[in-house]
Amino acid sequence: MVVAQVQPPEMADTTRFLEEVSARTAGVSRLEMCIQCGTCGGSCPSADDMDHTPRMLFAMIRAGMKDEALRSNTPWMCVSCYHCVVRCPQGVHIADVMYTLKGMAEDAKSYRDKTPPHFASVFVGQVETFGRSWELGLTARHYLRHFILRLPRMTPMAIGLFMRGRIGIMPNRIHQRKQLHAILSKAEELEKVS
């Protein structure tokens, strides 16, 4: 006689969110391998600005705390330096999981602060238009919308960067943007399939 194992409903809910995040993460996330050591948070240059360390966020994912995890600012504070990934003893692809959580938060419109998603949107729009980021345009659009009172303090630094040739007034466009657009279109197509 074969006995089917049935998970209690609350346990099924907790594993469902972990499985969803893992499935939506590019490649193999290895998220289920997290041993809660805290190396990721200790390695992160942005940890002080996060309302949850990556370790805490992964515990929330395991606990099925979907709404809380998607409202966290942690994925938005990730600067994708991959220092946490390099130091993780379990090989968890932490930065890739952060990208996944950003996308899920955008889909669900569950973020508390619109500033990071707006910054990401402006950045992606510039890459699609010019093939690369245009620092002056990115800063101007972002700061005019969210931090207009900080602009006067930034002016001396902007002038210094411009005078040293570090930023330009006009955007630089990459050559062969058609190839970039073909790559982005293919990526978008593949994303819809998965």
C-alpha positions, 0 to 999 in steps of 0.5 A: 500500500502506497501512502501519499504524503500531504503537506499541511496547507500552511506548509504548502504556502510557504514552499510555494513562494520559494519555488516561485522565486527559484523558478523565476530566477535565471539559471539555478538560484540555489536559494534553497541551499541558503544556510542563513550564515549572514555572509551576504549581508556582511559582504554587502556595501549597501546593507546599511541602507537595506531594511532587511539583510539578504539573509533575512529576506531569504528567511522571509521567502522560505517562510512564505512572507511574499507581501513583506518580501516584495515590499522590502527595499533590499532588492532595490538597494542591491548594486549588483557588485556580486561580492555576496555571490563570490563569498557565499559558501553555498553558491547562492546566486544572490544578485540574480535572486534580487533581480527576480524580486525586483521584477516580481515587486514591479509586476505586483506593484508592491514596492513602498517607494517609487524612487528605485523602480523609477530610477531602474525604468529611466536607466533601462529606457536610456540603454534601449535608446542610446545603447548605454547609460547617459549619466547627466540625463539619468541624474537630471530626470531622476533628481528633478522628479525625486530630489529637486532640492539636492540638485544645487549641492550637486552642481559643483561636482557635475561641473567638475566631472564635465570639465574633466571630460568624465560626463558629457552634455549630450548622450553617446550612442553605441554603434549598431544599436539595431543588434542591441535591439534584436538582442533585447527583443529576443530576451523579451520574447524568451521571458514571455515563454518562461 
